[in-house]
């Protein structure tokens, strides 16, 4: 039997990046789920709006300046409970 590579399609929910940007900016934390959201957006880079590109750029800038921490939590919602 010949093995075929798995094809996984990652799709970003429309309008999710501005919401993600607001949540990350407010909490100062980038969770695992947030990173997967950014990954999904980057995999669809040709369809990103200017606003979505700006949101990704600002999150990366905030990380580089130490304003946002990368954490190994699944979700910011989990840490608030």
PyMOL Python script that loads the backbone (N, CA, C, O; Angstrom):
from pymol import cmd

cmd.read_pdbstr("""\
ATOM      1  N   UNK A   1       0.849  -1.178   0.000  1.00  0.00           N
ATOM      2  CA  UNK A   1       0.000   0.000   0.000  1.00  0.00           C
ATOM      3  C   UNK A   1       0.890   1.235   0.000  1.00  0.00           C
ATOM      4  O   UNK A   1       1.859   1.308   0.756  1.00  0.00           O
ATOM      5  N   UNK A   2       0.564   2.192  -0.837  1.00  0.00           N
ATOM      6  CA  UNK A   2       1.322   3.430  -0.943  1.00  0.00           C
ATOM      7  C   UNK A   2       0.700   4.460  -0.012  1.00  0.00           C
ATOM      8  O   UNK A   2      -0.509   4.688  -0.042  1.00  0.00           O
ATOM      9  N   UNK A   3       1.538   5.080   0.818  1.00  0.00           N
ATOM     10  CA  UNK A   3       1.046   6.105   1.730  1.00  0.00           C
ATOM     11  C   UNK A   3       0.939   7.447   1.034  1.00  0.00           C
ATOM     12  O   UNK A   3       1.823   7.829   0.267  1.00  0.00           O
ATOM     13  N   UNK A   4      -0.119   8.145   1.294  1.00  0.00           N
ATOM     14  CA  UNK A   4      -0.320   9.469   0.720  1.00  0.00           C
ATOM     15  C   UNK A   4      -0.178  10.501   1.836  1.00  0.00           C
ATOM     16  O   UNK A   4      -0.640  10.274   2.954  1.00  0.00           O
ATOM     17  N   UNK A   5       0.450  11.616   1.542  1.00  0.00           N
ATOM     18  CA  UNK A   5       0.577  12.648   2.575  1.00  0.00           C
ATOM     19  C   UNK A   5      -0.799  13.205   2.933  1.00  0.00           C
ATOM     20  O   UNK A   5      -1.674  13.352   2.079  1.00  0.00           O
ATOM     21  N   UNK A   6      -0.960  13.505   4.196  1.00  0.00           N
ATOM     22  CA  UNK A   6      -2.212  14.097   4.645  1.00  0.00           C
ATOM     23  C   UNK A   6      -2.304  15.528   4.157  1.00  0.00           C
ATOM     24  O   UNK A   6      -1.325  16.275   4.171  1.00  0.00           O
ATOM     25  N   UNK A   7      -3.472  15.887   3.734  1.00  0.00           N
ATOM     26  CA  UNK A   7      -3.711  17.265   3.313  1.00  0.00           C
ATOM     27  C   UNK A   7      -4.618  17.910   4.353  1.00  0.00           C
ATOM     28  O   UNK A   7      -5.781  17.535   4.499  1.00  0.00           O
ATOM     29  N   UNK A   8      -4.073  18.878   5.066  1.00  0.00           N
ATOM     30  CA  UNK A   8      -4.833  19.562   6.101  1.00  0.00           C
ATOM     31  C   UNK A   8      -5.050  20.988   5.649  1.00  0.00           C
ATOM     32  O   UNK A   8      -4.104  21.693   5.298  1.00  0.00           O
ATOM     33  N   UNK A   9      -6.290  21.403   5.660  1.00  0.00           N
ATOM     34  CA  UNK A   9      -6.609  22.764   5.262  1.00  0.00           C
ATOM     35  C   UNK A   9      -6.863  23.591   6.516  1.00  0.00           C
ATOM     36  O   UNK A   9      -7.714  23.252   7.339  1.00  0.00           O
ATOM     37  N   UNK A  10      -6.114  24.675   6.648  1.00  0.00           N
ATOM     38  CA  UNK A  10      -6.265  25.573   7.781  1.00  0.00           C
ATOM     39  C   UNK A  10      -6.935  26.831   7.263  1.00  0.00           C
ATOM     40  O   UNK A  10      -6.442  27.467   6.332  1.00  0.00           O
ATOM     41  N   UNK A  11      -8.056  27.188   7.865  1.00  0.00           N
ATOM     42  CA  UNK A  11      -8.784  28.374   7.436  1.00  0.00           C
ATOM     43  C   UNK A  11      -8.972  29.315   8.614  1.00  0.00           C
ATOM     44  O   UNK A  11      -9.242  28.887   9.736  1.00  0.00           O
ATOM     45  N   UNK A  12      -8.827  30.580   8.343  1.00  0.00           N
ATOM     46  CA  UNK A  12      -9.009  31.604   9.358  1.00  0.00           C
ATOM     47  C   UNK A  12     -10.422  32.151   9.253  1.00  0.00           C
ATOM     48  O   UNK A  12     -10.921  32.407   8.157  1.00  0.00           O
ATOM     49  N   UNK A  13     -11.056  32.326  10.388  1.00  0.00           N
ATOM     50  CA  UNK A  13     -12.396  32.899  10.414  1.00  0.00           C
ATOM     51  C   UNK A  13     -12.298  34.373  10.018  1.00  0.00           C
ATOM     52  O   UNK A  13     -11.434  35.101  10.507  1.00  0.00           O
ATOM     53  N   UNK A  14     -13.174  34.794   9.143  1.00  0.00           N
ATOM     54  CA  UNK A  14     -13.150  36.170   8.655  1.00  0.00           C
ATOM     55  C   UNK A  14     -13.292  37.151   9.818  1.00  0.00           C
ATOM     56  O   UNK A  14     -14.169  36.996  10.668  1.00  0.00           O
ATOM     57  N   UNK A  15     -12.433  38.145   9.845  1.00  0.00           N
ATOM     58  CA  UNK A  15     -12.475  39.155  10.903  1.00  0.00           C
ATOM     59  C   UNK A  15     -11.814  38.743  12.205  1.00  0.00           C
ATOM     60  O   UNK A  15     -11.878  39.481  13.189  1.00  0.00           O
ATOM     61  N   UNK A  16     -11.177  37.574  12.228  1.00  0.00           N
ATOM     62  CA  UNK A  16     -10.593  37.065  13.464  1.00  0.00           C
ATOM     63  C   UNK A  16      -9.314  37.795  13.863  1.00  0.00           C
ATOM     64  O   UNK A  16      -9.040  37.941  15.055  1.00  0.00           O
ATOM     65  N   UNK A  17      -8.531  38.252  12.900  1.00  0.00           N
ATOM     66  CA  UNK A  17      -7.256  38.883  13.238  1.00  0.00           C
ATOM     67  C   UNK A  17      -7.405  40.192  14.015  1.00  0.00           C
ATOM     68  O   UNK A  17      -6.686  40.379  14.997  1.00  0.00           O
ATOM     69  N   UNK A  18      -8.285  41.096  13.635  1.00  0.00           N
ATOM     70  CA  UNK A  18      -8.442  42.301  14.460  1.00  0.00           C
ATOM     71  C   UNK A  18      -8.884  41.968  15.890  1.00  0.00           C
ATOM     72  O   UNK A  18      -8.443  42.610  16.843  1.00  0.00           O
ATOM     73  N   UNK A  19      -9.738  40.982  16.032  1.00  0.00           N
ATOM     74  CA  UNK A  19     -10.177  40.546  17.363  1.00  0.00           C
ATOM     75  C   UNK A  19      -9.003  39.931  18.135  1.00  0.00           C
ATOM     76  O   UNK A  19      -8.826  40.202  19.323  1.00  0.00           O
ATOM     77  N   UNK A  20      -8.216  39.116  17.464  1.00  0.00           N
ATOM     78  CA  UNK A  20      -7.033  38.515  18.074  1.00  0.00           C
ATOM     79  C   UNK A  20      -6.053  39.605  18.501  1.00  0.00           C
ATOM     80  O   UNK A  20      -5.494  39.543  19.597  1.00  0.00           O
ATOM     81  N   UNK A  21      -5.845  40.594  17.647  1.00  0.00           N
ATOM     82  CA  UNK A  21      -4.959  41.710  17.966  1.00  0.00           C
ATOM     83  C   UNK A  21      -5.425  42.422  19.234  1.00  0.00           C
ATOM     84  O   UNK A  21      -4.613  42.709  20.114  1.00  0.00           O
ATOM     85  N   UNK A  22      -6.706  42.706  19.337  1.00  0.00           N
ATOM     86  CA  UNK A  22      -7.249  43.388  20.510  1.00  0.00           C
ATOM     87  C   UNK A  22      -7.054  42.562  21.771  1.00  0.00           C
ATOM     88  O   UNK A  22      -6.677  43.094  22.815  1.00  0.00           O
ATOM     89  N   UNK A  23      -7.309  41.258  21.674  1.00  0.00           N
ATOM     90  CA  UNK A  23      -7.183  40.377  22.835  1.00  0.00           C
ATOM     91  C   UNK A  23      -5.732  40.268  23.287  1.00  0.00           C
ATOM     92  O   UNK A  23      -5.453  40.324  24.484  1.00  0.00           O
ATOM     93  N   UNK A  24      -4.810  40.115  22.348  1.00  0.00           N
ATOM     94  CA  UNK A  24      -3.389  39.985  22.671  1.00  0.00           C
ATOM     95  C   UNK A  24      -2.865  41.301  23.248  1.00  0.00           C
ATOM     96  O   UNK A  24      -2.097  41.294  24.210  1.00  0.00           O
ATOM     97  N   UNK A  25      -3.268  42.410  22.672  1.00  0.00           N
ATOM     98  CA  UNK A  25      -2.839  43.719  23.164  1.00  0.00           C
ATOM     99  C   UNK A  25      -3.330  43.951  24.585  1.00  0.00           C
ATOM    100  O   UNK A  25      -2.589  44.457  25.429  1.00  0.00           O
ATOM    101  N   UNK A  26      -4.576  43.583  24.849  1.00  0.00           N
ATOM    102  CA  UNK A  26      -5.151  43.780  26.183  1.00  0.00           C
ATOM    103  C   UNK A  26      -4.494  42.875  27.220  1.00  0.00           C
ATOM    104  O   UNK A  26      -4.174  43.329  28.320  1.00  0.00           O
ATOM    105  N   UNK A  27      -4.290  41.607  26.886  1.00  0.00           N
ATOM    106  CA  UNK A  27      -3.756  40.652  27.864  1.00  0.00           C
ATOM    107  C   UNK A  27      -2.235  40.699  27.972  1.00  0.00           C
ATOM    108  O   UNK A  27      -1.675  40.364  29.016  1.00  0.00           O
ATOM    109  N   UNK A  28      -1.564  41.117  26.891  1.00  0.00           N
ATOM    110  CA  UNK A  28      -0.106  41.115  26.883  1.00  0.00           C
ATOM    111  C   UNK A  28       0.473  39.724  26.753  1.00  0.00           C
ATOM    112  O   UNK A  28       1.641  39.502  27.071  1.00  0.00           O
ATOM    113  N   UNK A  29      -0.342  38.775  26.283  1.00  0.00           N
ATOM    114  CA  UNK A  29       0.068  37.380  26.169  1.00  0.00           C
ATOM    115  C   UNK A  29      -0.378  36.800  24.834  1.00  0.00           C
ATOM    116  O   UNK A  29      -1.491  37.054  24.373  1.00  0.00           O
ATOM    117  N   UNK A  30       0.503  36.021  24.222  1.00  0.00           N
ATOM    118  CA  UNK A  30       0.192  35.335  22.972  1.00  0.00           C
ATOM    119  C   UNK A  30       0.191  33.840  23.270  1.00  0.00           C
ATOM    120  O   UNK A  30       1.240  33.256  23.543  1.00  0.00           O
ATOM    121  N   UNK A  31      -0.979  33.228  23.218  1.00  0.00           N
ATOM    122  CA  UNK A  31      -1.123  31.818  23.580  1.00  0.00           C
ATOM    123  C   UNK A  31      -0.882  30.909  22.376  1.00  0.00           C
ATOM    124  O   UNK A  31      -0.695  31.373  21.251  1.00  0.00           O
ATOM    125  N   UNK A  32      -0.893  29.622  22.638  1.00  0.00           N
ATOM    126  CA  UNK A  32      -0.737  28.639  21.571  1.00  0.00           C
ATOM    127  C   UNK A  32      -1.844  28.786  20.531  1.00  0.00           C
ATOM    128  O   UNK A  32      -1.577  28.747  19.330  1.00  0.00           O
ATOM    129  N   UNK A  33      -3.070  28.951  20.982  1.00  0.00           N
ATOM    130  CA  UNK A  33      -4.198  29.126  20.052  1.00  0.00           C
ATOM    131  C   UNK A  33      -4.019  30.387  19.212  1.00  0.00           C
ATOM    132  O   UNK A  33      -4.333  30.399  18.022  1.00  0.00           O
ATOM    133  N   UNK A  34      -3.514  31.444  19.839  1.00  0.00           N
ATOM    134  CA  UNK A  34      -3.264  32.687  19.101  1.00  0.00           C
ATOM    135  C   UNK A  34      -2.219  32.464  18.014  1.00  0.00           C
ATOM    136  O   UNK A  34      -2.366  32.955  16.894  1.00  0.00           O
ATOM    137  N   UNK A  35      -1.173  31.727  18.343  1.00  0.00           N
ATOM    138  CA  UNK A  35      -0.116  31.462  17.360  1.00  0.00           C
ATOM    139  C   UNK A  35      -0.647  30.657  16.190  1.00  0.00           C
ATOM    140  O   UNK A  35      -0.253  30.899  15.049  1.00  0.00           O
ATOM    141  N   UNK A  36      -1.534  29.704  16.444  1.00  0.00           N
ATOM    142  CA  UNK A  36      -2.144  28.944  15.347  1.00  0.00           C
ATOM    143  C   UNK A  36      -3.037  29.848  14.487  1.00  0.00           C
ATOM    144  O   UNK A  36      -3.130  29.662  13.274  1.00  0.00           O
ATOM    145  N   UNK A  37      -3.687  30.819  15.117  1.00  0.00           N
ATOM    146  CA  UNK A  37      -4.495  31.772  14.350  1.00  0.00           C
ATOM    147  C   UNK A  37      -3.634  32.602  13.413  1.00  0.00           C
ATOM    148  O   UNK A  37      -4.008  32.848  12.266  1.00  0.00           O
ATOM    149  N   UNK A  38      -2.474  33.035  13.909  1.00  0.00           N
ATOM    150  CA  UNK A  38      -1.555  33.801  13.069  1.00  0.00           C
ATOM    151  C   UNK A  38      -1.004  32.920  11.955  1.00  0.00           C
ATOM    152  O   UNK A  38      -0.874  33.365  10.814  1.00  0.00           O
ATOM    153  N   UNK A  39      -0.679  31.673  12.282  1.00  0.00           N
ATOM    154  CA  UNK A  39      -0.191  30.724  11.272  1.00  0.00           C
ATOM    155  C   UNK A  39      -1.228  30.546  10.162  1.00  0.00           C
ATOM    156  O   UNK A  39      -0.891  30.577   8.978  1.00  0.00           O
ATOM    157  N   UNK A  40      -2.477  30.362  10.547  1.00  0.00           N
ATOM    158  CA  UNK A  40      -3.545  30.191   9.555  1.00  0.00           C
ATOM    159  C   UNK A  40      -3.639  31.418   8.655  1.00  0.00           C
ATOM    160  O   UNK A  40      -3.839  31.298   7.447  1.00  0.00           O
ATOM    161  N   UNK A  41      -3.493  32.591   9.251  1.00  0.00           N
ATOM    162  CA  UNK A  41      -3.549  33.824   8.462  1.00  0.00           C
ATOM    163  C   UNK A  41      -2.383  33.899   7.484  1.00  0.00           C
ATOM    164  O   UNK A  41      -2.567  34.260   6.322  1.00  0.00           O
ATOM    165  N   UNK A  42      -1.191  33.560   7.949  1.00  0.00           N
ATOM    166  CA  UNK A  42      -0.013  33.639   7.083  1.00  0.00           C
ATOM    167  C   UNK A  42      -0.070  32.624   5.944  1.00  0.00           C
ATOM    168  O   UNK A  42       0.477  32.861   4.867  1.00  0.00           O
ATOM    169  N   UNK A  43      -0.729  31.502   6.184  1.00  0.00           N
ATOM    170  CA  UNK A  43      -0.882  30.509   5.118  1.00  0.00           C
ATOM    171  C   UNK A  43      -1.865  30.979   4.049  1.00  0.00           C
ATOM    172  O   UNK A  43      -1.902  30.433   2.947  1.00  0.00           O
ATOM    173  N   UNK A  44      -2.651  31.984   4.378  1.00  0.00           N
ATOM    174  CA  UNK A  44      -3.589  32.578   3.418  1.00  0.00           C
ATOM    175  C   UNK A  44      -3.170  34.015   3.108  1.00  0.00           C
ATOM    176  O   UNK A  44      -4.022  34.873   2.876  1.00  0.00           O
ATOM    177  N   UNK A  45      -1.868  34.280   3.102  1.00  0.00           N
ATOM    178  CA  UNK A  45      -1.332  35.637   3.000  1.00  0.00           C
ATOM    179  C   UNK A  45      -1.857  36.415   1.798  1.00  0.00           C
ATOM    180  O   UNK A  45      -2.035  37.631   1.878  1.00  0.00           O
ATOM    181  N   UNK A  46      -2.104  35.730   0.692  1.00  0.00           N
ATOM    182  CA  UNK A  46      -2.560  36.451  -0.505  1.00  0.00           C
ATOM    183  C   UNK A  46      -3.958  37.022  -0.348  1.00  0.00           C
ATOM    184  O   UNK A  46      -4.360  37.886  -1.128  1.00  0.00           O
ATOM    185  N   UNK A  47      -4.706  36.557   0.642  1.00  0.00           N
ATOM    186  CA  UNK A  47      -6.063  37.053   0.836  1.00  0.00           C
ATOM    187  C   UNK A  47      -6.192  38.005   2.023  1.00  0.00           C
ATOM    188  O   UNK A  47      -7.295  38.467   2.318  1.00  0.00           O
ATOM    189  N   UNK A  48      -5.091  38.308   2.706  1.00  0.00           N
ATOM    190  CA  UNK A  48      -5.151  39.190   3.869  1.00  0.00           C
ATOM    191  C   UNK A  48      -5.427  40.628   3.444  1.00  0.00           C
ATOM    192  O   UNK A  48      -4.916  41.102   2.430  1.00  0.00           O
ATOM    193  N   UNK A  49      -6.235  41.303   4.231  1.00  0.00           N
ATOM    194  CA  UNK A  49      -6.479  42.722   4.001  1.00  0.00           C
ATOM    195  C   UNK A  49      -5.318  43.523   4.604  1.00  0.00           C
ATOM    196  O   UNK A  49      -4.507  42.982   5.356  1.00  0.00           O
ATOM    197  N   UNK A  50      -5.251  44.789   4.274  1.00  0.00           N
ATOM    198  CA  UNK A  50      -4.228  45.661   4.862  1.00  0.00           C
ATOM    199  C   UNK A  50      -4.374  45.730   6.377  1.00  0.00           C
ATOM    200  O   UNK A  50      -3.376  45.756   7.097  1.00  0.00           O
ATOM    201  N   UNK A  51      -5.609  45.760   6.864  1.00  0.00           N
ATOM    202  CA  UNK A  51      -5.870  45.803   8.308  1.00  0.00           C
ATOM    203  C   UNK A  51      -5.334  44.539   8.989  1.00  0.00           C
ATOM    204  O   UNK A  51      -4.744  44.618  10.067  1.00  0.00           O
ATOM    205  N   UNK A  52      -5.538  43.383   8.366  1.00  0.00           N
ATOM    206  CA  UNK A  52      -5.053  42.130   8.941  1.00  0.00           C
ATOM    207  C   UNK A  52      -3.524  42.061   8.926  1.00  0.00           C
ATOM    208  O   UNK A  52      -2.917  41.600   9.893  1.00  0.00           O
ATOM    209  N   UNK A  53      -2.909  42.508   7.852  1.00  0.00           N
ATOM    210  CA  UNK A  53      -1.439  42.560   7.785  1.00  0.00           C
ATOM    211  C   UNK A  53      -0.885  43.490   8.867  1.00  0.00           C
ATOM    212  O   UNK A  53       0.114  43.178   9.515  1.00  0.00           O
ATOM    213  N   UNK A  54      -1.544  44.630   9.052  1.00  0.00           N
ATOM    214  CA  UNK A  54      -1.123  45.587  10.068  1.00  0.00           C
ATOM    215  C   UNK A  54      -1.227  44.961  11.463  1.00  0.00           C
ATOM    216  O   UNK A  54      -0.335  45.141  12.292  1.00  0.00           O
ATOM    217  N   UNK A  55      -2.311  44.231  11.721  1.00  0.00           N
ATOM    218  CA  UNK A  55      -2.494  43.597  13.029  1.00  0.00           C
ATOM    219  C   UNK A  55      -1.376  42.591  13.306  1.00  0.00           C
ATOM    220  O   UNK A  55      -0.849  42.547  14.417  1.00  0.00           O
ATOM    221  N   UNK A  56      -1.014  41.791  12.318  1.00  0.00           N
ATOM    222  CA  UNK A  56       0.081  40.830  12.491  1.00  0.00           C
ATOM    223  C   UNK A  56       1.392  41.570  12.741  1.00  0.00           C
ATOM    224  O   UNK A  56       2.148  41.201  13.640  1.00  0.00           O
ATOM    225  N   UNK A  57       1.666  42.602  11.963  1.00  0.00           N
ATOM    226  CA  UNK A  57       2.887  43.383  12.140  1.00  0.00           C
ATOM    227  C   UNK A  57       2.968  43.980  13.541  1.00  0.00           C
ATOM    228  O   UNK A  57       4.024  43.938  14.172  1.00  0.00           O
ATOM    229  N   UNK A  58       1.865  44.531  14.028  1.00  0.00           N
ATOM    230  CA  UNK A  58       1.858  45.148  15.359  1.00  0.00           C
ATOM    231  C   UNK A  58       2.066  44.104  16.461  1.00  0.00           C
ATOM    232  O   UNK A  58       2.762  44.376  17.440  1.00  0.00           O
ATOM    233  N   UNK A  59       1.475  42.921  16.316  1.00  0.00           N
ATOM    234  CA  UNK A  59       1.680  41.867  17.323  1.00  0.00           C
ATOM    235  C   UNK A  59       3.140  41.435  17.346  1.00  0.00           C
ATOM    236  O   UNK A  59       3.718  41.268  18.420  1.00  0.00           O
ATOM    237  N   UNK A  60       3.740  41.252  16.178  1.00  0.00           N
ATOM    238  CA  UNK A  60       5.144  40.857  16.118  1.00  0.00           C
ATOM    239  C   UNK A  60       6.043  41.955  16.688  1.00  0.00           C
ATOM    240  O   UNK A  60       7.026  41.655  17.365  1.00  0.00           O
ATOM    241  N   UNK A  61       5.720  43.212  16.424  1.00  0.00           N
ATOM    242  CA  UNK A  61       6.484  44.329  16.969  1.00  0.00           C
ATOM    243  C   UNK A  61       6.381  44.350  18.497  1.00  0.00           C
ATOM    244  O   UNK A  61       7.378  44.559  19.188  1.00  0.00           O
ATOM    245  N   UNK A  62       5.171  44.133  19.018  1.00  0.00           N
ATOM    246  CA  UNK A  62       4.971  44.120  20.471  1.00  0.00           C
ATOM    247  C   UNK A  62       5.759  42.986  21.129  1.00  0.00           C
ATOM    248  O   UNK A  62       6.301  43.156  22.222  1.00  0.00           O
ATOM    249  N   UNK A  63       5.823  41.837  20.467  1.00  0.00           N
ATOM    250  CA  UNK A  63       6.625  40.722  20.989  1.00  0.00           C
ATOM    251  C   UNK A  63       8.097  41.102  21.004  1.00  0.00           C
ATOM    252  O   UNK A  63       8.792  40.858  21.990  1.00  0.00           O
ATOM    253  N   UNK A  64       8.576  41.696  19.918  1.00  0.00           N
ATOM    254  CA  UNK A  64       9.988  42.056  19.821  1.00  0.00           C
ATOM    255  C   UNK A  64      10.379  43.110  20.858  1.00  0.00           C
ATOM    256  O   UNK A  64      11.535  43.163  21.280  1.00  0.00           O
ATOM    257  N   UNK A  65       9.434  43.940  21.267  1.00  0.00           N
ATOM    258  CA  UNK A  65       9.690  44.981  22.269  1.00  0.00           C
ATOM    259  C   UNK A  65       9.429  44.499  23.699  1.00  0.00           C
ATOM    260  O   UNK A  65       9.656  45.241  24.654  1.00  0.00           O
ATOM    261  N   UNK A  66       8.956  43.267  23.848  1.00  0.00           N
ATOM    262  CA  UNK A  66       8.696  42.730  25.184  1.00  0.00           C
ATOM    263  C   UNK A  66       7.363  43.147  25.781  1.00  0.00           C
ATOM    264  O   UNK A  66       7.106  42.894  26.958  1.00  0.00           O
ATOM    265  N   UNK A  67       6.524  43.774  24.999  1.00  0.00           N
ATOM    266  CA  UNK A  67       5.199  44.191  25.487  1.00  0.00           C
ATOM    267  C   UNK A  67       4.211  43.036  25.524  1.00  0.00           C
ATOM    268  O   UNK A  67       3.227  43.066  26.264  1.00  0.00           O
ATOM    269  N   UNK A  68       4.485  42.016  24.716  1.00  0.00           N
ATOM    270  CA  UNK A  68       3.651  40.815  24.672  1.00  0.00           C
ATOM    271  C   UNK A  68       4.552  39.612  24.917  1.00  0.00           C
ATOM    272  O   UNK A  68       5.616  39.483  24.312  1.00  0.00           O
ATOM    273  N   UNK A  69       4.112  38.735  25.810  1.00  0.00           N
ATOM    274  CA  UNK A  69       4.854  37.514  26.118  1.00  0.00           C
ATOM    275  C   UNK A  69       4.231  36.334  25.382  1.00  0.00           C
ATOM    276  O   UNK A  69       3.010  36.246  25.249  1.00  0.00           O
ATOM    277  N   UNK A  70       5.077  35.434  24.907  1.00  0.00           N
ATOM    278  CA  UNK A  70       4.605  34.184  24.318  1.00  0.00           C
ATOM    279  C   UNK A  70       4.486  33.176  25.450  1.00  0.00           C
ATOM    280  O   UNK A  70       5.466  32.902  26.143  1.00  0.00           O
ATOM    281  N   UNK A  71       3.299  32.625  25.641  1.00  0.00           N
ATOM    282  CA  UNK A  71       3.050  31.694  26.740  1.00  0.00           C
ATOM    283  C   UNK A  71       2.625  30.330  26.197  1.00  0.00           C
ATOM    284  O   UNK A  71       2.084  30.230  25.096  1.00  0.00           O
ATOM    285  N   UNK A  72       2.875  29.290  26.978  1.00  0.00           N
ATOM    286  CA  UNK A  72       2.522  27.928  26.579  1.00  0.00           C
ATOM    287  C   UNK A  72       1.158  27.513  27.117  1.00  0.00           C
ATOM    288  O   UNK A  72       0.979  26.380  27.563  1.00  0.00           O
ATOM    289  N   UNK A  73       0.211  28.422  27.074  1.00  0.00           N
ATOM    290  CA  UNK A  73      -1.163  28.123  27.463  1.00  0.00           C
ATOM    291  C   UNK A  73      -1.979  27.947  26.190  1.00  0.00           C
ATOM    292  O   UNK A  73      -1.681  28.543  25.155  1.00  0.00           O
ATOM    293  N   UNK A  74      -2.995  27.132  26.282  1.00  0.00           N
ATOM    294  CA  UNK A  74      -3.830  26.885  25.112  1.00  0.00           C
ATOM    295  C   UNK A  74      -4.643  28.119  24.765  1.00  0.00           C
ATOM    296  O   UNK A  74      -4.780  28.466  23.591  1.00  0.00           O
ATOM    297  N   UNK A  75      -5.183  28.784  25.779  1.00  0.00           N
ATOM    298  CA  UNK A  75      -6.057  29.918  25.530  1.00  0.00           C
ATOM    299  C   UNK A  75      -5.971  30.897  26.689  1.00  0.00           C
ATOM    300  O   UNK A  75      -5.770  30.493  27.835  1.00  0.00           O
ATOM    301  N   UNK A  76      -6.121  32.173  26.398  1.00  0.00           N
ATOM    302  CA  UNK A  76      -6.160  33.190  27.452  1.00  0.00           C
ATOM    303  C   UNK A  76      -7.408  33.024  28.302  1.00  0.00           C
ATOM    304  O   UNK A  76      -7.410  33.400  29.475  1.00  0.00           O
ATOM    305  N   UNK A  77      -8.472  32.467  27.729  1.00  0.00           N
ATOM    306  CA  UNK A  77      -9.710  32.241  28.464  1.00  0.00           C
ATOM    307  C   UNK A  77      -9.461  31.248  29.588  1.00  0.00           C
ATOM    308  O   UNK A  77      -9.991  31.428  30.684  1.00  0.00           O
ATOM    309  N   UNK A  78      -8.658  30.189  29.346  1.00  0.00           N
ATOM    310  CA  UNK A  78      -8.341  29.204  30.371  1.00  0.00           C
ATOM    311  C   UNK A  78      -7.663  29.843  31.579  1.00  0.00           C
ATOM    312  O   UNK A  78      -7.953  29.465  32.714  1.00  0.00           O
ATOM    313  N   UNK A  79      -6.763  30.808  31.356  1.00  0.00           N
ATOM    314  CA  UNK A  79      -6.019  31.415  32.452  1.00  0.00           C
ATOM    315  C   UNK A  79      -6.886  32.371  33.262  1.00  0.00           C
ATOM    316  O   UNK A  79      -6.543  32.703  34.397  1.00  0.00           O
ATOM    317  N   UNK A  80      -8.005  32.818  32.692  1.00  0.00           N
ATOM    318  CA  UNK A  80      -8.895  33.738  33.407  1.00  0.00           C
ATOM    319  C   UNK A  80      -9.890  33.013  34.275  1.00  0.00           C
ATOM    320  O   UNK A  80     -10.503  33.637  35.141  1.00  0.00           O
ATOM    321  N   UNK A  81     -10.078  31.726  34.083  1.00  0.00           N
ATOM    322  CA  UNK A  81     -11.068  30.977  34.859  1.00  0.00           C
ATOM    323  C   UNK A  81     -10.596  30.672  36.249  1.00  0.00           C
ATOM    324  O   UNK A  81     -11.320  30.046  37.023  1.00  0.00           O
TER     325      UNK A  81
END
""", "prot")
cmd.dss("prot")
cmd.show_as("cartoon", "prot")
cmd.util.cbc("prot")
cmd.orient("prot")
